[in-house]
Amino acid sequence: MAAQQPTYQAYIVVKREGQDDFWLNIGAAFMHQDGEGFNIILQALPINGKIVLRPPKAQAEEPPAKLAERRQTRRDK
C-alpha cells in the first residue's frame, strides 16, 4: 500500500515585530480511514499552545516559512 498523504500540515506561527510572521512546519495530520478523526504527528510543541492546520500545498509550491524568508531576503538587499 502506498504511503498516505497528510490531510493537513501543522505549523506554529511566530510573530516578529517589524517583519513577516514566520511559519514553522512542525508536523502533519492524517485522516482516519473511516473519515471520523485524525492522527496528528508532531515533531515539536508550540510554547503558546497554538497549532495552525493548513491543507498541504502542491509539491512545486513553497511552504509559508520559505516564502516569508525569501520576502525578507529581498527587503534586506
All heavy atoms as a GROMACS GRO file, in nm:
protein
  616
    1MET      N    1   0.085  -0.118   0.000
    1MET     CA    2   0.000   0.000   0.000
    1MET      C    3   0.089   0.125   0.000
    1MET      O    4   0.190   0.130   0.069
    1MET     CB    5  -0.091  -0.001   0.123
    1MET     CG    6  -0.182   0.120   0.129
    1MET     SD    7  -0.321   0.100   0.240
    1MET     CE    8  -0.250   0.142   0.395
    2ALA      N    9   0.053   0.225  -0.077
    2ALA     CA   10   0.128   0.350  -0.085
    2ALA      C   11   0.115   0.428   0.045
    2ALA      O   12   0.016   0.417   0.116
    2ALA     CB   13   0.079   0.434  -0.202
    3ALA      N   14   0.217   0.508   0.072
    3ALA     CA   15   0.213   0.592   0.193
    3ALA      C   16   0.100   0.694   0.182
    3ALA      O   17   0.080   0.754   0.077
    3ALA     CB   18   0.346   0.662   0.212
    4GLN      N   19   0.027   0.710   0.289
    4GLN     CA   20  -0.085   0.805   0.292
    4GLN      C   21  -0.031   0.948   0.296
    4GLN      O   22   0.063   0.978   0.369
    4GLN     CB   23  -0.172   0.778   0.413
    4GLN     CG   24  -0.292   0.868   0.422
    4GLN     CD   25  -0.373   0.842   0.549
    4GLN    OE1   26  -0.334   0.764   0.634
    4GLN    NE2   27  -0.485   0.910   0.561
    5GLN      N   28  -0.090   1.035   0.218
    5GLN     CA   29  -0.054   1.176   0.219
    5GLN      C   30  -0.127   1.246   0.332
    5GLN      O   31  -0.241   1.214   0.362
    5GLN     CB   32  -0.090   1.242   0.085
    5GLN     CG   33  -0.012   1.188  -0.033
    5GLN     CD   34   0.136   1.216  -0.019
    5GLN    OE1   35   0.176   1.327   0.010
    5GLN    NE2   36   0.217   1.114  -0.038
    6PRO      N   37  -0.062   1.345   0.397
    6PRO     CA   38  -0.130   1.415   0.506
    6PRO      C   39  -0.248   1.497   0.456
    6PRO      O   40  -0.245   1.552   0.347
    6PRO     CB   41  -0.022   1.506   0.564
    6PRO     CG   42   0.081   1.520   0.458
    6PRO     CD   43   0.073   1.395   0.375
    7THR      N   44  -0.352   1.503   0.538
    7THR     CA   45  -0.467   1.586   0.508
    7THR      C   46  -0.436   1.731   0.537
    7THR      O   47  -0.481   1.821   0.466
    7THR     CB   48  -0.587   1.541   0.594
    7THR    OG1   49  -0.605   1.400   0.576
    7THR    CG2   50  -0.714   1.614   0.555
    8TYR      N   51  -0.358   1.753   0.642
    8TYR     CA   52  -0.316   1.888   0.682
    8TYR      C   53  -0.170   1.889   0.722
    8TYR      O   54  -0.118   1.788   0.771
    8TYR     CB   55  -0.398   1.938   0.802
    8TYR     CG   56  -0.544   1.956   0.775
    8TYR    CD1   57  -0.637   1.863   0.820
    8TYR    CD2   58  -0.590   2.066   0.705
    8TYR    CE1   59  -0.772   1.878   0.795
    8TYR    CE2   60  -0.726   2.083   0.680
    8TYR     CZ   61  -0.815   1.989   0.725
    8TYR     OH   62  -0.949   2.006   0.700
    9GLN      N   63  -0.104   2.003   0.704
    9GLN     CA   64   0.028   2.028   0.759
    9GLN      C   65   0.009   2.109   0.887
    9GLN      O   66  -0.079   2.195   0.894
    9GLN     CB   67   0.115   2.109   0.661
    9GLN     CG   68   0.154   2.032   0.537
    9GLN     CD   69   0.250   1.918   0.569
    9GLN    OE1   70   0.342   1.933   0.647
    9GLN    NE2   71   0.225   1.804   0.509
   10ALA      N   72   0.088   2.082   0.989
   10ALA     CA   73   0.079   2.152   1.117
   10ALA      C   74   0.192   2.256   1.126
   10ALA      O   75   0.307   2.224   1.099
   10ALA     CB   76   0.088   2.054   1.233
   11TYR      N   77   0.155   2.378   1.162
   11TYR     CA   78   0.252   2.488   1.174
   11TYR      C   79   0.235   2.559   1.307
   11TYR      O   80   0.126   2.560   1.364
   11TYR     CB   81   0.228   2.594   1.065
   11TYR     CG   82   0.247   2.546   0.924
   11TYR    CD1   83   0.140   2.497   0.851
   11TYR    CD2   84   0.371   2.552   0.863
   11TYR    CE1   85   0.156   2.455   0.720
   11TYR    CE2   86   0.389   2.510   0.732
   11TYR     CZ   87   0.281   2.461   0.661
   11TYR     OH   88   0.298   2.419   0.532
   12ILE      N   89   0.343   2.622   1.352
   12ILE     CA   90   0.332   2.726   1.453
   12ILE      C   91   0.368   2.856   1.380
   12ILE      O   92   0.449   2.856   1.287
   12ILE     CB   93   0.421   2.704   1.577
   12ILE    CG1   94   0.568   2.691   1.540
   12ILE    CG2   95   0.376   2.583   1.653
   12ILE    CD1   96   0.659   2.686   1.660
   13VAL      N   97   0.304   2.964   1.419
   13VAL     CA   98   0.329   3.093   1.356
   13VAL      C   99   0.398   3.182   1.460
   13VAL      O  100   0.342   3.210   1.566
   13VAL     CB  101   0.198   3.159   1.306
   13VAL    CG1  102   0.228   3.293   1.240
   13VAL    CG2  103   0.126   3.065   1.211
   14VAL      N  104   0.520   3.222   1.427
   14VAL     CA  105   0.598   3.306   1.517
   14VAL      C  106   0.582   3.451   1.472
   14VAL      O  107   0.618   3.486   1.360
   14VAL     CB  108   0.747   3.265   1.514
   14VAL    CG1  109   0.829   3.354   1.606
   14VAL    CG2  110   0.762   3.118   1.550
   15LYS      N  111   0.523   3.532   1.559
   15LYS     CA  112   0.506   3.675   1.530
   15LYS      C  113   0.640   3.745   1.548
   15LYS      O  114   0.708   3.723   1.648
   15LYS     CB  115   0.402   3.739   1.624
   15LYS     CG  116   0.266   3.674   1.618
   15LYS     CD  117   0.193   3.714   1.495
   15LYS     CE  118   0.052   3.656   1.498
   15LYS     NZ  119  -0.016   3.672   1.372
   16ARG      N  120   0.677   3.828   1.449
   16ARG     CA  121   0.804   3.900   1.457
   16ARG      C  122   0.777   4.048   1.432
   16ARG      O  123   0.722   4.084   1.328
   16ARG     CB  124   0.904   3.847   1.355
   16ARG     CG  125   0.932   3.698   1.375
   16ARG     CD  126   1.039   3.646   1.287
   16ARG     NE  127   1.006   3.662   1.146
   16ARG     CZ  128   1.088   3.628   1.047
   16ARG    NH1  129   1.205   3.576   1.073
   16ARG    NH2  130   1.052   3.645   0.922
   17GLU      N  131   0.813   4.130   1.527
   17GLU     CA  132   0.789   4.274   1.519
   17GLU      C  133   0.866   4.333   1.402
   17GLU      O  134   0.986   4.313   1.388
   17GLU     CB  135   0.831   4.341   1.649
   17GLU     CG  136   0.772   4.479   1.664
   17GLU     CD  137   0.794   4.534   1.804
   17GLU    OE1  138   0.773   4.460   1.901
   17GLU    OE2  139   0.833   4.651   1.813
   18GLY      N  140   0.794   4.405   1.315
   18GLY     CA  141   0.856   4.470   1.201
   18GLY      C  142   0.892   4.377   1.087
   18GLY      O  143   0.958   4.417   0.992
   19GLN      N  144   0.853   4.249   1.097
   19GLN     CA  145   0.883   4.151   0.993
   19GLN      C  146   0.760   4.066   0.968
   19GLN      O  147   0.666   4.066   1.047
   19GLN     CB  148   0.997   4.060   1.036
   19GLN     CG  149   1.128   4.130   1.064
   19GLN     CD  150   1.234   4.030   1.107
   19GLN    OE1  151   1.240   3.920   1.055
   19GLN    NE2  152   1.317   4.069   1.202
   20ASP      N  153   0.763   3.992   0.857
   20ASP     CA  154   0.655   3.897   0.831
   20ASP      C  155   0.656   3.788   0.937
   20ASP      O  156   0.761   3.756   0.994
   20ASP     CB  157   0.673   3.831   0.694
   20ASP     CG  158   0.646   3.927   0.579
   20ASP    OD1  159   0.574   4.027   0.601
   20ASP    OD2  160   0.696   3.902   0.469
   21ASP      N  161   0.539   3.730   0.963
   21ASP     CA  162   0.531   3.616   1.054
   21ASP      C  163   0.612   3.501   0.996
   21ASP      O  164   0.622   3.485   0.875
   21ASP     CB  165   0.387   3.572   1.072
   21ASP     CG  166   0.301   3.678   1.140
   21ASP    OD1  167   0.357   3.772   1.199
   21ASP    OD2  168   0.177   3.665   1.133
   22PHE      N  169   0.669   3.418   1.083
   22PHE     CA  170   0.747   3.302   1.041
   22PHE      C  171   0.664   3.177   1.066
   22PHE      O  172   0.624   3.150   1.179
   22PHE     CB  173   0.879   3.295   1.119
   22PHE     CG  174   0.967   3.182   1.075
   22PHE    CD1  175   1.041   3.190   0.960
   22PHE    CD2  176   0.974   3.066   1.151
   22PHE    CE1  177   1.122   3.085   0.920
   22PHE    CE2  178   1.054   2.961   1.112
   22PHE     CZ  179   1.129   2.971   0.996
   23TRP      N  180   0.636   3.101   0.961
   23TRP     CA  181   0.558   2.979   0.970
   23TRP      C  182   0.655   2.861   0.979
   23TRP      O  183   0.730   2.836   0.886
   23TRP     CB  184   0.468   2.962   0.848
   23TRP     CG  185   0.353   3.057   0.845
   23TRP    CD1  186   0.358   3.193   0.838
   23TRP    CD2  187   0.215   3.022   0.849
   23TRP    NE1  188   0.231   3.245   0.837
   23TRP    CE2  189   0.142   3.141   0.843
   23TRP    CE3  190   0.147   2.902   0.856
   23TRP    CZ2  191   0.003   3.144   0.844
   23TRP    CZ3  192   0.008   2.904   0.856
   23TRP    CH2  193  -0.061   3.024   0.851
   24LEU      N  194   0.650   2.789   1.090
   24LEU     CA  195   0.739   2.676   1.110
   24LEU      C  196   0.658   2.546   1.105
   24LEU      O  197   0.568   2.526   1.186
   24LEU     CB  198   0.809   2.689   1.247
   24LEU     CG  199   0.906   2.577   1.284
   24LEU    CD1  200   1.023   2.571   1.186
   24LEU    CD2  201   0.956   2.599   1.425
   25ASN      N  202   0.691   2.460   1.009
   25ASN     CA  203   0.621   2.333   0.994
   25ASN      C  204   0.666   2.240   1.106
   25ASN      O  205   0.785   2.213   1.121
   25ASN     CB  206   0.653   2.272   0.858
   25ASN     CG  207   0.572   2.149   0.830
   25ASN    OD1  208   0.549   2.067   0.917
   25ASN    ND2  209   0.529   2.134   0.707
   26ILE      N  210   0.570   2.192   1.186
   26ILE     CA  211   0.604   2.106   1.299
   26ILE      C  212   0.541   1.966   1.289
   26ILE      O  213   0.560   1.885   1.379
   26ILE     CB  214   0.565   2.170   1.434
   26ILE    CG1  215   0.415   2.196   1.442
   26ILE    CG2  216   0.646   2.296   1.458
   26ILE    CD1  217   0.366   2.227   1.581
   27GLY      N  218   0.467   1.938   1.182
   27GLY     CA  219   0.407   1.806   1.172
   27GLY      C  220   0.297   1.798   1.068
   27GLY      O  221   0.287   1.882   0.980
   28ALA      N  222   0.214   1.694   1.083
   28ALA     CA  223   0.108   1.669   0.986
   28ALA      C  224  -0.008   1.597   1.053
   28ALA      O  225   0.008   1.534   1.158
   28ALA     CB  226   0.161   1.585   0.870
   29ALA      N  227  -0.126   1.609   0.991
   29ALA     CA  228  -0.246   1.539   1.038
   29ALA      C  229  -0.295   1.447   0.926
   29ALA      O  230  -0.304   1.489   0.810
   29ALA     CB  231  -0.355   1.639   1.075
   30PHE      N  232  -0.324   1.322   0.962
   30PHE     CA  233  -0.369   1.223   0.866
   30PHE      C  234  -0.510   1.179   0.903
   30PHE      O  235  -0.535   1.140   1.018
   30PHE     CB  236  -0.276   1.101   0.869
   30PHE     CG  237  -0.134   1.133   0.832
   30PHE    CD1  238  -0.044   1.178   0.927
   30PHE    CD2  239  -0.091   1.119   0.701
   30PHE    CE1  240   0.087   1.208   0.894
   30PHE    CE2  241   0.040   1.149   0.667
   30PHE     CZ  242   0.129   1.193   0.763
   31MET      N  243  -0.602   1.185   0.806
   31MET     CA  244  -0.740   1.146   0.832
   31MET      C  245  -0.750   0.994   0.851
   31MET      O  246  -0.684   0.918   0.780
   31MET     CB  247  -0.831   1.188   0.717
   31MET     CG  248  -0.978   1.161   0.744
   31MET     SD  249  -1.087   1.217   0.612
   31MET     CE  250  -1.077   1.393   0.636
   32HIS      N  251  -0.833   0.954   0.947
   32HIS     CA  252  -0.860   0.811   0.966
   32HIS      C  253  -0.930   0.756   0.843
   32HIS      O  254  -1.000   0.830   0.772
   32HIS     CB  255  -0.949   0.789   1.088
   32HIS     CG  256  -0.882   0.821   1.217
   32HIS    ND1  257  -0.950   0.823   1.336
   32HIS    CD2  258  -0.754   0.852   1.249
   32HIS    CE1  259  -0.866   0.853   1.434
   32HIS    NE2  260  -0.747   0.873   1.383
   33GLN      N  261  -0.913   0.628   0.819
   33GLN     CA  262  -0.975   0.566   0.702
   33GLN      C  263  -1.126   0.581   0.703
   33GLN      O  264  -1.188   0.592   0.598
   33GLN     CB  265  -0.936   0.419   0.693
   33GLN     CG  266  -0.793   0.400   0.648
   33GLN     CD  267  -0.758   0.254   0.629
   33GLN    OE1  268  -0.830   0.164   0.674
   33GLN    NE2  269  -0.648   0.230   0.562
   34ASP      N  270  -1.188   0.583   0.821
   34ASP     CA  271  -1.334   0.596   0.827
   34ASP      C  272  -1.379   0.742   0.819
   34ASP      O  273  -1.498   0.772   0.822
   34ASP     CB  274  -1.391   0.529   0.952
   34ASP     CG  275  -1.345   0.593   1.082
   34ASP    OD1  276  -1.277   0.699   1.079
   34ASP    OD2  277  -1.378   0.538   1.189
   35GLY      N  278  -1.284   0.837   0.812
   35GLY     CA  279  -1.317   0.978   0.800
   35GLY      C  280  -1.366   1.042   0.928
   35GLY      O  281  -1.413   1.156   0.928
   36GLU      N  282  -1.355   0.971   1.041
   36GLU     CA  283  -1.411   1.019   1.167
   36GLU      C  284  -1.309   1.083   1.261
   36GLU      O  285  -1.340   1.108   1.377
   36GLU     CB  286  -1.480   0.903   1.240
   36GLU     CG  287  -1.602   0.850   1.168
   36GLU     CD  288  -1.718   0.949   1.169
   36GLU    OE1  289  -1.739   1.015   1.272
   36GLU    OE2  290  -1.785   0.958   1.066
   37GLY      N  291  -1.189   1.108   1.216
   37GLY     CA  292  -1.089   1.170   1.304
   37GLY      C  293  -0.954   1.180   1.235
   37GLY      O  294  -0.941   1.150   1.116
   38PHE      N  295  -0.854   1.219   1.311
   38PHE     CA  296  -0.720   1.240   1.258
   38PHE      C  297  -0.616   1.182   1.352
   38PHE      O  298  -0.633   1.183   1.473
   38PHE     CB  299  -0.690   1.390   1.243
   38PHE     CG  300  -0.776   1.459   1.142
   38PHE    CD1  301  -0.896   1.518   1.179
   38PHE    CD2  302  -0.738   1.466   1.010
   38PHE    CE1  303  -0.976   1.582   1.087
   38PHE    CE2  304  -0.818   1.530   0.916
   38PHE     CZ  305  -0.938   1.588   0.955
   39ASN      N  306  -0.507   1.136   1.295
   39ASN     CA  307  -0.385   1.110   1.370
   39ASN      C  308  -0.296   1.231   1.344
   39ASN      O  309  -0.272   1.268   1.228
   39ASN     CB  310  -0.313   0.984   1.320
   39ASN     CG  311  -0.384   0.858   1.364
   39ASN    OD1  312  -0.456   0.857   1.462
   39ASN    ND2  313  -0.363   0.751   1.289
   40ILE      N  314  -0.248   1.293   1.451
   40ILE     CA  315  -0.163   1.410   1.437
   40ILE      C  316  -0.023   1.373   1.484
   40ILE      O  317  -0.005   1.326   1.597
   40ILE     CB  318  -0.218   1.529   1.518
   40ILE    CG1  319  -0.359   1.563   1.468
   40ILE    CG2  320  -0.125   1.650   1.508
   40ILE    CD1  321  -0.429   1.669   1.548
   41ILE      N  322   0.074   1.392   1.396
   41ILE     CA  323   0.213   1.361   1.424
   41ILE      C  324   0.288   1.493   1.436
   41ILE      O  325   0.295   1.570   1.340
   41ILE     CB  326   0.276   1.277   1.310
   41ILE    CG1  327   0.189   1.156   1.274
   41ILE    CG2  328   0.419   1.238   1.345
   41ILE    CD1  329   0.168   1.059   1.386
   42LEU      N  330   0.341   1.522   1.555
   42LEU     CA  331   0.414   1.646   1.578
   42LEU      C  332   0.560   1.616   1.610
   42LEU      O  333   0.590   1.522   1.683
   42LEU     CB  334   0.352   1.725   1.694
   42LEU     CG  335   0.206   1.768   1.676
   42LEU    CD1  336   0.156   1.833   1.803
   42LEU    CD2  337   0.193   1.861   1.557
   43GLN      N  338   0.649   1.700   1.558
   43GLN     CA  339   0.791   1.687   1.587
   43GLN      C  340   0.836   1.796   1.683
   43GLN      O  341   0.953   1.799   1.723
   43GLN     CB  342   0.870   1.691   1.457
   43GLN     CG  343   0.835   1.573   1.370
   43GLN     CD  344   0.911   1.573   1.239
   43GLN    OE1  345   0.993   1.659   1.213
   43GLN    NE2  346   0.884   1.474   1.158
   44ALA      N  347   0.746   1.884   1.720
   44ALA     CA  348   0.773   1.991   1.817
   44ALA      C  349   0.640   2.035   1.876
   44ALA      O  350   0.534   2.009   1.819
   44ALA     CB  351   0.842   2.109   1.749
   45LEU      N  352   0.645   2.101   1.990
   45LEU     CA  353   0.526   2.154   2.053
   45LEU      C  354   0.540   2.306   2.066
   45LEU      O  355   0.646   2.355   2.101
   45LEU     CB  356   0.505   2.093   2.191
   45LEU     CG  357   0.478   1.943   2.194
   45LEU    CD1  358   0.474   1.893   2.338
   45LEU    CD2  359   0.348   1.912   2.123
   46PRO      N  360   0.432   2.379   2.038
   46PRO     CA  361   0.440   2.525   2.050
   46PRO      C  362   0.440   2.569   2.196
   46PRO      O  363   0.375   2.508   2.281
   46PRO     CB  364   0.314   2.572   1.978
   46PRO     CG  365   0.218   2.459   1.994
   46PRO     CD  366   0.302   2.334   1.992
   47ILE      N  367   0.512   2.675   2.223
   47ILE     CA  368   0.518   2.730   2.358
   47ILE      C  369   0.382   2.790   2.397
   47ILE      O  370   0.336   2.774   2.509
   47ILE     CB  371   0.629   2.837   2.368
   47ILE    CG1  372   0.765   2.771   2.350
   47ILE    CG2  373   0.622   2.911   2.501
   47ILE    CD1  374   0.879   2.868   2.338
   48ASN      N  375   0.317   2.856   2.300
   48ASN     CA  376   0.190   2.923   2.331
   48ASN      C  377   0.068   2.831   2.320
   48ASN      O  378  -0.043   2.873   2.343
   48ASN     CB  379   0.170   3.045   2.240
   48ASN     CG  380   0.151   3.007   2.094
   48ASN    OD1  381   0.153   2.890   2.058
   48ASN    ND2  382   0.132   3.108   2.010
   49GLY      N  383   0.088   2.705   2.280
   49GLY     CA  384  -0.022   2.609   2.272
   49GLY      C  385  -0.104   2.616   2.145
   49GLY      O  386  -0.199   2.542   2.129
   50LYS      N  387  -0.069   2.703   2.050
   50LYS     CA  388  -0.148   2.719   1.928
   50LYS      C  389  -0.080   2.649   1.811
   50LYS      O  390   0.037   2.670   1.783
   50LYS     CB  391  -0.164   2.867   1.895
   50LYS     CG  392  -0.249   2.891   1.772
   50LYS     CD  393  -0.268   3.039   1.746
   50LYS     CE  394  -0.349   3.062   1.621
   50LYS     NZ  395  -0.368   3.205   1.596
   51ILE      N  396  -0.158   2.564   1.742
   51ILE     CA  397  -0.112   2.495   1.621
   51ILE      C  398  -0.207   2.533   1.509
   51ILE      O  399  -0.329   2.531   1.526
   51ILE     CB  400  -0.113   2.341   1.641
   51ILE    CG1  401  -0.014   2.302   1.752
   51ILE    CG2  402  -0.080   2.270   1.510
   51ILE    CD1  403  -0.023   2.157   1.791
   52VAL      N  404  -0.152   2.567   1.393
   52VAL     CA  405  -0.232   2.601   1.276
   52VAL      C  406  -0.226   2.483   1.179
   52VAL      O  407  -0.118   2.437   1.144
   52VAL     CB  408  -0.177   2.728   1.207
   52VAL    CG1  409  -0.257   2.759   1.081
   52VAL    CG2  410  -0.178   2.846   1.303
   53LEU      N  411  -0.343   2.432   1.139
   53LEU     CA  412  -0.350   2.324   1.040
   53LEU      C  413  -0.393   2.383   0.907
   53LEU      O  414  -0.494   2.453   0.899
   53LEU     CB  415  -0.450   2.217   1.084
   53LEU     CG  416  -0.414   2.140   1.210
   53LEU    CD1  417  -0.527   2.045   1.248
   53LEU    CD2  418  -0.285   2.064   1.194
   54ARG      N  419  -0.315   2.354   0.802
   54ARG     CA  420  -0.345   2.403   0.668
   54ARG      C  421  -0.336   2.286   0.570
   54ARG      O  422  -0.251   2.198   0.586
   54ARG     CB  423  -0.243   2.508   0.625
   54ARG     CG  424  -0.231   2.632   0.713
   54ARG     CD  425  -0.345   2.727   0.692
   54ARG     NE  426  -0.356   2.767   0.554
   54ARG     CZ  427  -0.348   2.891   0.511
   54ARG    NH1  428  -0.330   2.990   0.596
   54ARG    NH2  429  -0.361   2.918   0.383
   55PRO      N  430  -0.423   2.283   0.468
   55PRO     CA  431  -0.410   2.179   0.366
   55PRO      C  432  -0.273   2.189   0.301
   55PRO      O  433  -0.219   2.298   0.283
   55PRO     CB  434  -0.520   2.212   0.265
   55PRO     CG  435  -0.613   2.302   0.336
   55PRO     CD  436  -0.533   2.374   0.439
   56PRO      N  437  -0.213   2.075   0.267
   56PRO     CA  438  -0.081   2.080   0.204
   56PRO      C  439  -0.088   2.145   0.066
   56PRO      O  440  -0.188   2.131  -0.004
   56PRO     CB  441  -0.038   1.934   0.194
   56PRO     CG  442  -0.159   1.853   0.220
   56PRO     CD  443  -0.260   1.940   0.287
   57LYS      N  444   0.017   2.216   0.033
   57LYS     CA  445   0.028   2.279  -0.099
   57LYS      C  446   0.086   2.178  -0.196
   57LYS      O  447   0.145   2.078  -0.155
   57LYS     CB  448   0.120   2.401  -0.093
   57LYS     CG  449   0.076   2.505   0.007
   57LYS     CD  450  -0.006   2.608  -0.060
   57LYS     CE  451  -0.042   2.716   0.041
   57LYS     NZ  452  -0.132   2.810  -0.008
   58ALA      N  453   0.074   2.203  -0.325
   58ALA     CA  454   0.134   2.117  -0.426
   58ALA      C  455   0.286   2.114  -0.406
   58ALA      O  456   0.344   2.210  -0.356
   58ALA     CB  457   0.100   2.168  -0.565
   59GLN      N  458   0.350   2.007  -0.446
   59GLN     CA  459   0.495   1.991  -0.428
   59GLN      C  460   0.574   2.107  -0.483
   59GLN      O  461   0.675   2.146  -0.428
   59GLN     CB  462   0.542   1.862  -0.494
   59GLN     CG  463   0.497   1.736  -0.424
   59GLN     CD  464   0.574   1.708  -0.297
   59GLN    OE1  465   0.669   1.778  -0.262
   59GLN    NE2  466   0.534   1.605  -0.226
   60ALA      N  467   0.530   2.167  -0.593
   60ALA     CA  468   0.605   2.275  -0.658
   60ALA      C  469   0.599   2.404  -0.578
   60ALA      O  470   0.684   2.490  -0.593
   60ALA     CB  471   0.551   2.299  -0.798
   61GLU      N  472   0.500   2.419  -0.492
   61GLU     CA  473   0.486   2.542  -0.414
   61GLU      C  474   0.570   2.535  -0.288
   61GLU      O  475   0.593   2.429  -0.232
   61GLU     CB  476   0.339   2.563  -0.376
   61GLU     CG  477   0.250   2.587  -0.495
   61GLU     CD  478   0.107   2.613  -0.452
   61GLU    OE1  479   0.088   2.687  -0.355
   61GLU    OE2  480   0.017   2.558  -0.515
   62GLU      N  481   0.616   2.651  -0.242
   62GLU     CA  482   0.696   2.658  -0.121
   62GLU      C  483   0.608   2.672   0.001
   62GLU      O  484   0.501   2.733  -0.006
   62GLU     CB  485   0.790   2.779  -0.128
   62GLU     CG  486   0.894   2.768  -0.236
   62GLU     CD  487   0.986   2.888  -0.232
   62GLU    OE1  488   1.070   2.897  -0.142
   62GLU    OE2  489   0.972   2.971  -0.321
   63PRO      N  490   0.650   2.618   0.117
   63PRO     CA  491   0.573   2.638   0.240
   63PRO      C  492   0.576   2.784   0.281
   63PRO      O  493   0.666   2.858   0.240
   63PRO     CB  494   0.644   2.549   0.342
   63PRO     CG  495   0.779   2.527   0.288
   63PRO     CD  496   0.768   2.538   0.138
   64PRO      N  497   0.479   2.830   0.362
   64PRO     CA  498   0.474   2.972   0.401
   64PRO      C  499   0.605   3.022   0.462
   64PRO      O  500   0.644   3.136   0.439
   64PRO     CB  501   0.361   2.976   0.504
   64PRO     CG  502   0.276   2.859   0.472
   64PRO     CD  503   0.368   2.754   0.416
   65ALA      N  504   0.676   2.939   0.539
   65ALA     CA  505   0.800   2.984   0.602
   65ALA      C  506   0.904   3.020   0.497
   65ALA      O  507   0.973   3.121   0.508
   65ALA     CB  508   0.855   2.874   0.694
   66LYS      N  509   0.916   2.941   0.393
   66LYS     CA  510   1.013   2.969   0.287
   66LYS      C  511   0.977   3.097   0.212
   66LYS      O  512   1.064   3.176   0.178
   66LYS     CB  513   1.022   2.852   0.188
   66LYS     CG  514   1.090   2.731   0.244
   66LYS     CD  515   1.238   2.756   0.254
   66LYS     CE  516   1.306   2.628   0.297
   66LYS     NZ  517   1.443   2.649   0.334
   67LEU      N  518   0.849   3.117   0.186
   67LEU     CA  519   0.806   3.239   0.117
   67LEU      C  520   0.839   3.361   0.201
   67LEU      O  521   0.889   3.462   0.149
   67LEU     CB  522   0.656   3.234   0.088
   67LEU     CG  523   0.612   3.132  -0.016
   67LEU    CD1  524   0.460   3.126  -0.021
   67LEU    CD2  525   0.668   3.165  -0.152
   68ALA      N  526   0.815   3.355   0.331
   68ALA     CA  527   0.845   3.468   0.420
   68ALA      C  528   0.994   3.494   0.423
   68ALA      O  529   1.038   3.610   0.421
   68ALA     CB  530   0.792   3.440   0.560
   69GLU      N  531   1.076   3.388   0.426
   69GLU     CA  532   1.221   3.406   0.425
   69GLU      C  533   1.266   3.474   0.297
   69GLU      O  534   1.350   3.564   0.301
   69GLU     CB  535   1.291   3.270   0.436
   69GLU     CG  536   1.288   3.210   0.573
   69GLU     CD  537   1.350   3.071   0.575
   69GLU    OE1  538   1.438   3.042   0.490
   69GLU    OE2  539   1.311   2.992   0.661
   70ARG      N  540   1.213   3.433   0.184
   70ARG     CA  541   1.251   3.493   0.056
   70ARG      C  542   1.211   3.639   0.052
   70ARG      O  543   1.286   3.724   0.006
   70ARG     CB  544   1.187   3.416  -0.060
   70ARG     CG  545   1.260   3.288  -0.087
   70ARG     CD  546   1.218   3.219  -0.214
   70ARG     NE  547   1.164   3.308  -0.314
   70ARG     CZ  548   1.072   3.273  -0.401
   70ARG    NH1  549   1.023   3.153  -0.401
   70ARG    NH2  550   1.027   3.358  -0.491
   71ARG      N  551   1.090   3.672   0.101
   71ARG     CA  552   1.046   3.812   0.103
   71ARG      C  553   1.140   3.896   0.188
   71ARG      O  554   1.178   4.005   0.151
   71ARG     CB  555   0.903   3.821   0.158
   71ARG     CG  556   0.799   3.802   0.052
   71ARG     CD  557   0.662   3.834   0.107
   71ARG     NE  558   0.585   3.714   0.099
   71ARG     CZ  559   0.521   3.656   0.198
   71ARG    NH1  560   0.518   3.708   0.317
   71ARG    NH2  561   0.455   3.545   0.180
   72GLN      N  562   1.179   3.843   0.304
   72GLN     CA  563   1.267   3.917   0.395
   72GLN      C  564   1.404   3.937   0.331
   72GLN      O  565   1.461   4.044   0.340
   72GLN     CB  566   1.281   3.843   0.528
   72GLN     CG  567   1.364   3.918   0.629
   72GLN     CD  568   1.306   4.052   0.665
   72GLN    OE1  569   1.184   4.066   0.676
   72GLN    NE2  570   1.389   4.152   0.681
   73THR      N  571   1.457   3.835   0.265
   73THR     CA  572   1.587   3.845   0.200
   73THR      C  573   1.585   3.954   0.094
   73THR      O  574   1.678   4.032   0.082
   73THR     CB  575   1.625   3.709   0.137
   73THR    OG1  576   1.627   3.611   0.241
   73THR    CG2  577   1.762   3.716   0.073
   74ARG      N  578   1.477   3.961   0.018
   74ARG     CA  579   1.467   4.065  -0.087
   74ARG      C  580   1.465   4.204  -0.026
   74ARG      O  581   1.520   4.297  -0.081
   74ARG     CB  582   1.340   4.042  -0.170
   74ARG     CG  583   1.362   3.937  -0.277
   74ARG     CD  584   1.244   3.935  -0.371
   74ARG     NE  585   1.195   3.798  -0.369
   74ARG     CZ  586   1.070   3.762  -0.361
   74ARG    NH1  587   0.974   3.850  -0.352
   74ARG    NH2  588   1.037   3.636  -0.358
   75ARG      N  589   1.399   4.219   0.090
   75ARG     CA  590   1.393   4.351   0.155
   75ARG      C  591   1.529   4.396   0.205
   75ARG      O  592   1.561   4.512   0.209
   75ARG     CB  593   1.298   4.346   0.274
   75ARG     CG  594   1.156   4.362   0.234
   75ARG     CD  595   1.070   4.382   0.357
   75ARG     NE  596   0.951   4.308   0.335
   75ARG     CZ  597   0.886   4.238   0.425
   75ARG    NH1  598   0.929   4.231   0.546
   75ARG    NH2  599   0.778   4.174   0.394
   76ASP      N  600   1.611   4.298   0.250
   76ASP     CA  601   1.742   4.329   0.304
   76ASP      C  602   1.843   4.376   0.199
   76ASP      O  603   1.942   4.437   0.231
   76ASP     CB  604   1.801   4.208   0.379
   76ASP     CG  605   1.722   4.175   0.505
   76ASP    OD1  606   1.647   4.263   0.553
   76ASP    OD2  607   1.733   4.063   0.554
   77LYS      N  608   1.815   4.343   0.074
   77LYS     CA  609   1.911   4.377  -0.034
   77LYS      C  610   1.900   4.520  -0.075
   77LYS      O  611   1.809   4.589  -0.061
   77LYS     CB  612   1.888   4.287  -0.156
   77LYS     CG  613   1.931   4.146  -0.125
   77LYS     CD  614   1.913   4.060  -0.249
   77LYS     CE  615   1.961   3.919  -0.220
   77LYS     NZ  616   1.949   3.831  -0.330
   0.00000   0.00000   0.00000
